[in-house]
Amino acid sequence: MKKQQFYQHKDFFTHIVCDQDLMSAEMRDLLSNPDNYIRRSNAKIIQDNFKNKIVYLGIDKIPAIIKIHNYKSTWHKIKRFFRRTRASRSWHYSFLFNRNGIPTPRPMAYKETRIGPLRGDSYFIYEWVEGINGEQYFMNNKSNTEKIQKAINSIVDMTRKINNLGLIHGDIRLKNTVFRGDEMFLTDFDDTKKKKWYKTKSMNNRDFRGLIKDIHYHVPPEIQPLFLYRLELISEDVKRLVKSYVHKP
């Protein structure tokens, strides 16, 4: 198998990494000044809040997403000077998950602004996957037992694989999955991190706790028992989490 090649540029003010096969004149234009490129292009803002600005656009006729990471406050921005950027984290875990049988949208590039070792704004660019999120998929297919069973198995197996890798995704919920037909992709790696040995079992089981809560809120009621039972089969620890959850409508 051909080893994937990457373009990299690093200086005092910038750090850029891009899939070498995608490093075109248009991609260079985008990475040189993402905000200006977005203003000049036929881009569509999908989300813009305190955490992220998510923009849909085409790059060399490839439909893509640019995720621009925002800050909650000036203090939040200062604290992030010394930490790995969310764009770099998303790039790293996209590849790691794909290598371990957890499909993600194709990562294309990322950019960080810097002042020497201090990290500033960051931009993560990945290929758009045409499909619907997990909430919509379960609602649309709730009467199709075969599709629902396959989707449940995919989500449970994905969460179990992340746990077995010693990682916490940080935001496992149906809205962070995309179904293209019956093929599922995981998104949103801003909060992904390694488990800490000194953290409580409850903290390290954050993904299972989040999924259990999301099932109660966003899966059709008639499907919930099947989904929760499938989770219980993973381990006694997860079974206890399912049984102890108290739903607050």
KAPEWO-V108293 format. One record per residue. RES is the residue in one small letter. PHI is phi in radians with two decimals (none if undefined). OMEGA is omega in whole degrees, -180 to 180 (NA if undefined). NEAR is the number of other ideal C-beta (glycine too) atoms within 8 Angstrom. Layout:
BEGIN
((RES;PHI;OMEGA;NEAR) (RES;PHI;OMEGA;NEAR))
END
This chain:
BEGIN
((m;none;180;2) (k;-1.17;179;3) (k;-1.29;-179;4) (q;-1.21;-179;6) (q;-1.84;-178;7) (f;-2.22;170;8) (y;-1.50;177;10) (q;-2.35;174;7) (h;-2.41;-179;7) (k;-2.47;173;6) (d;-2.45;-175;5) (f;-1.11;-173;6) (f;-1.97;-171;6) (t;-2.56;169;11) (h;-2.37;-178;8) (i;-2.22;172;13) (v;-2.32;-177;9) (c;-2.56;170;14) (d;-1.01;-174;12) (q;-0.98;-179;9) (d;-1.18;-177;5) (l;-1.86;-175;12) (m;-1.45;-179;9) (s;-1.69;177;7) (a;-1.09;-180;5) (e;-1.19;178;8) (m;-1.13;177;14) (r;-1.06;179;9) (d;-1.08;180;9) (l;-1.10;-175;12) (l;-1.23;179;10) (s;-1.19;179;6) (n;-2.75;-175;7) (p;-0.99;-177;11) (d;-1.14;178;7) (n;-1.18;179;7) (y;-1.07;180;11) (i;-1.09;180;11) (r;-1.11;-176;6) (r;-1.47;-174;5) (s;-1.72;179;8) (n;-1.51;-174;5) (a;-1.63;178;9) (k;-2.15;178;7) (i;-1.42;-179;9) (i;-1.55;-178;7) (q;-2.63;177;7) (d;-2.63;180;6) (n;-2.41;-175;7) (f;-1.11;-175;5) (k;-1.68;-174;7) (n;-2.52;165;11) (k;-2.03;-176;10) (i;-2.00;-173;12) (v;-2.16;176;13) (y;-1.77;178;11) (l;-2.84;177;12) (g;-1.84;175;9) (i;-2.19;-175;12) (d;0.94;179;8) (k;1.21;175;4) (i;-1.67;177;9) (p;-1.15;-172;8) (a;-2.52;175;13) (i;-2.09;169;12) (i;-1.92;178;14) (k;-1.82;-179;14) (i;-1.79;-173;13) (h;-1.57;-179;14) (n;-1.63;-179;9) (y;-2.23;-180;9) (k;-1.26;-176;6) (s;-2.85;176;6) (t;-1.07;-180;6) (w;-1.12;177;6) (h;-1.07;179;9) (k;-1.14;180;10) (i;-1.11;180;7) (k;-1.08;-177;8) (r;-1.38;175;10) (f;-0.94;-170;9) (f;-1.84;-176;6) (r;-2.04;175;7) (r;-1.02;-179;6) (t;-1.24;179;12) (r;-1.18;177;10) (a;-1.17;178;14) (s;-1.09;179;11) (r;-1.09;-179;13) (s;-1.11;178;16) (w;-1.05;-177;12) (h;-1.06;-175;8) (y;-1.32;173;12) (s;-1.03;180;13) (f;-1.22;-178;9) (l;-1.08;-180;9) (f;-1.13;179;13) (n;-1.05;179;9) (r;-1.13;-177;6) (n;-1.91;172;8) (g;1.36;176;5) (i;-2.04;-175;10) (p;-1.12;174;9) (t;-2.30;173;14) (p;-1.00;-177;12) (r;-1.09;176;6) (p;-1.26;-177;15) (m;-1.86;-177;13) (a;-2.96;168;12) (y;-2.58;179;16) (k;-2.38;172;12) (e;-2.14;167;15) (t;-1.59;-176;9) (r;-2.46;163;12) (i;-2.21;-173;6) (g;1.08;-180;5) (p;-1.42;-178;4) (l;-1.46;-176;8) (r;-1.71;-179;13) (g;-2.02;-178;10) (d;-1.20;178;7) (s;-2.49;-175;15) (y;-2.34;178;13) (f;-1.99;-176;13) (i;-2.06;179;13) (y;-2.49;-176;14) (e;-1.28;178;11) (w;-1.23;174;9) (v;-1.85;180;8) (e;-1.30;-179;5) (g;3.08;179;9) (i;-2.25;-180;7) (n;-1.35;-175;12) (g;-1.05;179;15) (e;-1.04;180;10) (q;-1.14;-178;9) (y;-1.08;-180;13) (f;-1.17;179;15) (m;-1.18;-177;8) (n;-1.20;-173;7) (n;-2.02;-173;10) (k;-1.08;179;10) (s;-1.66;-180;4) (n;-1.79;-174;7) (t;-1.03;-177;6) (e;-1.12;180;6) (k;-1.14;-179;9) (i;-1.12;180;13) (q;-1.07;180;9) (k;-1.14;180;9) (a;-1.14;178;15) (i;-1.05;180;12) (n;-1.06;-180;9) (s;-1.09;-177;9) (i;-1.24;180;13) (v;-1.15;180;12) (d;-1.12;177;8) (m;-1.07;-179;11) (t;-1.13;178;13) (r;-1.14;179;9) (k;-1.10;179;11) (i;-1.07;178;14) (n;-1.08;-179;11) (n;-1.21;176;6) (l;-1.37;-179;8) (g;1.35;-176;6) (l;-2.12;171;11) (i;-2.13;177;12) (h;-1.14;175;13) (g;1.76;-180;11) (d;-2.70;179;9) (i;-1.31;175;12) (r;-2.73;-173;10) (l;-1.10;-180;13) (k;-1.19;177;8) (n;-1.70;170;11) (t;-2.06;177;13) (v;-2.16;177;12) (f;-1.86;172;15) (r;-1.87;-167;8) (g;1.16;178;5) (d;-1.77;180;7) (e;-1.57;-175;7) (m;-1.92;177;13) (f;-2.18;177;13) (l;-1.72;179;12) (t;-2.27;171;9) (d;1.20;-177;8) (f;-2.00;-178;13) (d;-1.01;-173;12) (d;-1.86;-179;9) (t;-1.20;-178;11) (k;-2.77;176;8) (k;-1.35;173;6) (k;-1.15;176;9) (k;-1.90;-177;7) (w;-1.09;-176;4) (y;-1.54;178;3) (k;-1.38;179;7) (t;-1.18;178;5) (k;-1.05;179;6) (s;-1.09;180;7) (m;-1.16;-179;8) (n;-1.30;175;10) (n;-1.74;-177;12) (r;-0.96;-178;10) (d;-1.13;179;13) (f;-1.16;179;14) (r;-1.09;180;11) (g;-1.14;-180;11) (l;-1.18;179;13) (i;-1.04;179;13) (k;-1.09;-178;9) (d;-1.15;178;12) (i;-1.05;-179;12) (h;-1.13;-177;9) (y;-1.60;-166;6) (h;-2.24;174;9) (v;-1.86;178;13) (p;-0.89;-174;8) (p;-0.92;-177;5) (e;-1.25;-180;5) (i;-1.70;-174;12) (q;-0.93;-178;11) (p;-1.03;179;6) (l;-1.12;-180;10) (f;-1.10;-177;12) (l;-1.18;178;11) (y;-1.10;179;8) (r;-1.10;176;10) (l;-1.15;-179;15) (e;-1.03;-177;10) (l;-1.26;-178;6) (i;-1.16;-178;9) (s;-2.92;177;5) (e;-1.14;179;5) (d;-1.07;-180;8) (v;-1.19;177;12) (k;-1.03;178;12) (r;-1.12;177;8) (l;-1.10;179;12) (v;-1.11;-175;11) (k;-1.24;-176;7) (s;-1.54;-177;6) (y;-1.17;176;10) (v;-1.94;-177;4) (h;-1.40;178;5) (k;-2.09;-177;3) (p;-1.03;NA;2))
END
